């Protein structure tokens, strides 16, 4: 994408006011992510009480890490003993003007290929930085192209030492010996 950087954020790691933290059980959205876009999302309720910061941040695309507590019966649950497993993610917080939504939503695209849904699974988010503002599009293809580039930006941005947790903590990610404190994502309570 011309005019957009492929990496965002300081080399030193996330800067104030980040990281933002958000958690809840995955809820059903509009069903457009998988069906229309080919980019499945896991949605969390937007609640100003639990996440008071959310009303003050701009609508747009963010990135960071998601941790999921997949049930033991889930086909994609990693075989480790941990309850929560960490995955890179990119997410939209906003109204999705292309679809003319009237309610603000938090839609997370976990950067991992899942073979089954995980509605009602507990999910925690460590939101590390902002990629771009929300915008409207002239076509579905333009929206998909921008989302795919957002995924590239998130992956490249997270592949840096100060943006990655310790080696082995992130499912399916390159082995980066990171310095990011990700304890909140995998805590027991």
Secondary structure, 3 states (H helix, E strand, C coil): CCCCCCCCCCCCCCCCCCCEEEEEECECCCCHHHHHHCCCCEEECCCCCCCHHHHCCCCEEEEEEEEEECCCCCCCCCCCCCCCEEEEEEEEEECCHHHCCCCCEEEEEECCCCCCCCCCCEEEEEEEEEEEECCCCCCHHHHHHHHHHHHHHHHHHHCCHHHCCCCCCECCCCCCCCCCCCHHHHCCC
